[in-house]
Amino acid sequence: MNEPDDEHMEPEAETLEIDERRLSDAERIAEALVFASAQPVSEAFIAERVAHGVDIPAIMQKLKADYAMRGVNLVQVDGAWAFRTAADLSFVIRRDESEVRKLSRAALEVLAIIAYHQPVTRAEIEDIRGVQTSRGTLDVLMEAGWVRFRGRRRTPGRPVTLGTTRDFLDHFGLEELRDLPGLEELKGAGLLSGRIPANFNIPSPLMNDELTEDEDPITQMDLEELGILPPSGANSSD
């Protein structure tokens, strides 16, 4: 019986050791990047900073499992990753930072409509609510970082379309829009009471941020028109 040739086994063992070290380094880098960031970190951002060819989704799922039973959990938010306090320990965390001011009923209604119906225009919001929506209500939601301009609808007047942000998902503990509660969940939570119209329904929210066929992207000129950016020809020194 021939003895194994150690010289022929060494390269294979060395390769395995290098692969394990590369995965370990990638895992540590990914963990550090997420920990150091104030915002959820995308897998593309992580991939740019680790060895080429590393399976980033697999690395993140392993880290997620490692942190599952700890005081902080690694969670996915709209395809990006962040560390968050474990849900069952949130009651022991005292928040000293200033909270977003309490939303009015009108702001909550508008936020819910945008979340479930996006992309949606201001006129469509008013049609659903049956009342006019003040610019101040939308301003509050945008200042909170939960609502953004998506694009322009390809209809007369080219109205601006609205949608939610990653910060909205993060604040409400949602991985993606499909995690928004459905009709039965809202009823069970007591958020829908009284007589619900027979034709009342909650649409399935859009699953991604890509523009729809009837939307055009927001341009520099659009942002200037909306008052978000100063006119490109303006000179602050004048």
C-alpha positions as CSV (number, residue, x, y, z in Angstrom):
1,M,0.0,0.0,0.0
2,N,1.5,3.3,-1.0
3,E,1.9,6.0,1.6
4,P,0.3,9.4,0.8
5,D,2.7,11.8,-0.8
6,D,2.9,14.8,1.5
7,E,4.4,17.0,-1.2
8,H,1.4,16.5,-3.4
9,M,-1.0,17.3,-0.5
10,E,0.7,20.5,0.6
11,P,-0.5,22.7,-2.2
12,E,-4.1,21.6,-1.7
13,A,-3.9,22.2,2.0
14,E,-2.2,25.5,1.5
15,T,-4.9,26.6,-0.9
16,L,-7.6,25.6,1.6
17,E,-5.9,27.6,4.3
18,I,-5.7,30.6,2.1
19,D,-9.4,30.4,1.1
20,E,-10.4,30.1,4.8
21,R,-8.2,33.0,5.7
22,R,-9.7,35.1,2.9
23,L,-13.2,34.3,4.0
24,S,-12.4,35.1,7.6
25,D,-10.8,38.4,6.6
26,A,-13.9,39.2,4.4
27,E,-16.2,38.5,7.3
28,R,-14.2,40.7,9.6
29,I,-14.1,43.6,7.1
30,A,-17.9,43.3,6.4
31,E,-18.6,43.3,10.1
32,A,-16.4,46.4,10.6
33,L,-17.9,48.3,7.7
34,V,-21.5,47.8,9.0
35,F,-20.5,48.6,12.5
36,A,-18.8,51.8,11.6
37,S,-21.6,53.1,9.3
38,A,-24.5,55.3,10.6
39,Q,-26.5,54.1,7.6
40,P,-27.3,50.6,6.2
41,V,-24.4,49.3,4.1
42,S,-25.0,47.8,0.7
43,E,-23.5,44.5,-0.4
44,A,-21.9,46.3,-3.4
45,F,-20.1,48.6,-1.0
46,I,-18.8,45.7,1.0
47,A,-17.8,43.8,-2.2
48,E,-15.5,46.7,-3.3
49,R,-13.5,46.4,-0.1
50,V,-12.9,42.6,0.2
51,A,-11.0,40.1,-1.9
52,H,-12.4,39.5,-5.4
53,G,-14.7,36.5,-5.8
54,V,-15.9,36.3,-2.2
55,D,-19.6,35.4,-1.9
56,I,-20.9,38.5,-0.1
57,P,-24.5,37.4,0.4
58,A,-23.2,34.1,2.0
59,I,-20.9,36.1,4.3
60,M,-23.7,38.4,5.4
61,Q,-26.1,35.5,6.1
62,K,-23.4,33.8,8.2
63,L,-22.9,37.0,10.2
64,K,-26.6,37.4,10.6
65,A,-26.8,33.9,12.1
66,D,-23.9,34.6,14.4
67,Y,-25.6,37.7,15.8
68,A,-29.1,36.2,15.9
69,M,-29.1,35.5,19.6
70,R,-27.0,38.5,20.8
71,G,-28.0,41.9,22.2
72,V,-27.6,43.4,18.7
73,N,-28.8,41.8,15.5
74,L,-27.5,42.1,12.0
75,V,-30.6,43.0,9.9
76,Q,-31.3,43.6,6.3
77,V,-32.9,46.9,5.3
78,D,-34.0,47.3,1.6
79,G,-31.1,45.0,0.5
80,A,-28.5,46.7,2.7
81,W,-27.2,45.7,6.2
82,A,-27.2,47.4,9.6
83,F,-26.8,46.5,13.3
84,R,-29.8,47.1,15.4
85,T,-30.8,46.4,19.0
86,A,-32.5,43.0,19.4
87,A,-36.2,43.6,19.3
88,D,-36.9,42.0,22.6
89,L,-34.4,44.3,24.4
90,S,-35.6,47.6,23.0
91,F,-37.5,48.4,26.2
92,V,-34.2,48.7,28.2
93,I,-32.7,51.2,25.8
94,R,-33.1,54.8,26.9
95,R,-33.2,57.2,24.0
96,D,-31.6,60.6,24.7
97,E,-31.5,61.7,21.1
98,S,-34.3,64.0,19.9
99,E,-37.2,62.0,18.4
100,V,-39.0,63.0,15.2
101,R,-41.9,65.0,16.3
102,K,-45.2,63.2,16.6
103,L,-46.9,63.0,13.3
104,S,-50.4,64.4,12.8
105,R,-53.2,62.2,11.7
106,A,-53.1,63.8,8.3
107,A,-49.3,63.1,8.0
108,L,-49.9,59.4,9.1
109,E,-52.6,59.0,6.5
110,V,-50.4,60.5,3.7
111,L,-47.4,58.4,4.8
112,A,-49.6,55.2,4.7
113,I,-51.0,56.1,1.3
114,I,-47.5,56.7,-0.1
115,A,-46.1,53.5,1.4
116,Y,-48.8,51.3,-0.1
117,H,-49.6,53.1,-3.3
118,Q,-46.2,54.3,-4.5
119,P,-45.4,55.7,-6.9
120,V,-48.2,58.1,-6.2
121,T,-48.9,61.8,-7.0
122,R,-50.2,64.5,-4.7
123,A,-53.5,64.5,-6.7
124,E,-53.8,60.8,-6.3
125,I,-53.2,61.1,-2.5
126,E,-56.0,63.7,-2.3
127,D,-58.3,61.5,-4.4
128,I,-57.8,58.6,-1.9
129,R,-58.2,60.8,1.2
130,G,-61.0,62.9,-0.1
131,V,-59.4,66.1,1.1
132,Q,-56.6,68.4,0.0
133,T,-53.1,67.7,1.2
134,S,-51.1,70.7,2.4
135,R,-47.5,71.2,1.3
136,G,-46.6,71.4,5.0
137,T,-47.7,67.7,5.6
138,L,-45.4,66.5,2.8
139,D,-42.6,68.7,4.1
140,V,-42.8,67.1,7.5
141,L,-42.5,63.6,6.0
142,M,-39.6,64.7,3.8
143,E,-37.8,66.3,6.7
144,A,-38.1,63.1,8.6
145,G,-36.4,61.4,5.7
146,W,-39.3,58.9,5.1
147,V,-40.6,60.3,1.8
148,R,-38.9,61.3,-1.4
149,F,-39.6,62.5,-4.9
150,R,-39.3,59.5,-7.3
151,G,-39.9,60.9,-10.8
152,R,-42.4,62.6,-13.1
153,R,-45.6,60.9,-14.3
154,R,-45.9,60.8,-18.1
155,T,-49.3,62.5,-18.0
156,P,-50.4,66.1,-18.7
157,G,-48.8,68.5,-16.3
158,R,-46.1,65.8,-15.5
159,P,-46.9,65.6,-11.8
160,V,-44.2,64.5,-9.4
161,T,-44.4,61.0,-8.0
162,L,-43.7,60.2,-4.4
163,G,-42.3,57.1,-2.7
164,T,-40.8,56.0,0.6
165,T,-37.1,55.8,1.5
166,R,-34.7,53.3,3.0
167,D,-34.8,55.4,6.2
168,F,-38.6,54.7,6.3
169,L,-38.0,51.0,6.3
170,D,-35.2,51.3,8.8
171,H,-37.3,53.3,11.3
172,F,-40.2,51.0,11.2
173,G,-38.1,47.8,11.3
174,L,-39.0,46.6,7.8
175,E,-36.5,44.7,5.6
176,E,-38.5,45.5,2.5
177,L,-41.9,46.9,1.5
178,R,-43.4,43.5,1.2
179,D,-43.1,43.4,5.1
180,L,-45.8,46.1,5.4
181,P,-48.8,44.8,7.3
182,G,-51.7,43.5,5.3
183,L,-55.4,44.1,5.9
184,E,-55.9,41.4,8.5
185,E,-52.8,42.5,10.4
186,L,-54.0,46.1,10.5
187,K,-57.4,44.9,11.8
188,G,-55.8,42.7,14.4
189,A,-53.7,45.6,15.6
190,G,-56.8,47.8,16.0
191,L,-55.6,50.2,13.3
192,L,-58.8,49.6,11.3
193,S,-62.0,49.8,13.2
194,G,-65.6,50.6,12.6
195,R,-67.4,49.8,9.4
196,I,-64.9,49.2,6.6
197,P,-66.3,49.8,3.1
198,A,-66.9,46.7,1.0
199,N,-64.5,47.8,-1.7
200,F,-61.8,48.7,0.8
201,N,-58.4,47.1,-0.1
202,I,-54.7,47.5,0.6
203,P,-52.7,47.2,-2.6
204,S,-49.5,45.2,-2.8
205,P,-46.7,47.8,-2.6
206,L,-44.0,48.3,-5.2
207,M,-41.1,45.9,-4.5
208,N,-38.3,48.0,-5.8
209,D,-37.2,51.6,-6.5
210,E,-37.0,51.3,-10.3
211,L,-39.1,53.8,-12.2
212,T,-42.3,52.4,-13.7
213,E,-43.2,52.6,-17.4
214,D,-45.2,55.8,-16.9
215,E,-42.4,57.6,-14.9
216,D,-39.5,59.8,-16.1
217,P,-36.5,60.3,-13.8
218,I,-36.1,63.5,-11.8
219,T,-33.7,65.9,-13.6
220,Q,-31.6,68.9,-12.4
221,M,-34.3,71.2,-13.8
222,D,-37.0,69.4,-11.9
223,L,-35.2,69.8,-8.6
224,E,-34.7,73.5,-9.3
225,E,-38.4,73.9,-10.2
226,L,-39.3,72.0,-6.9
227,G,-37.1,74.4,-4.9
228,I,-34.7,71.6,-3.8
229,L,-31.7,73.1,-5.6
230,P,-31.0,76.7,-6.5
231,P,-31.1,77.6,-10.2
232,S,-27.9,76.4,-11.9
233,G,-27.2,79.9,-13.2
234,A,-27.5,81.4,-9.7
235,N,-24.4,82.9,-8.2
236,S,-24.3,83.0,-4.4
237,S,-21.8,85.8,-4.4
238,D,-24.1,88.2,-6.2
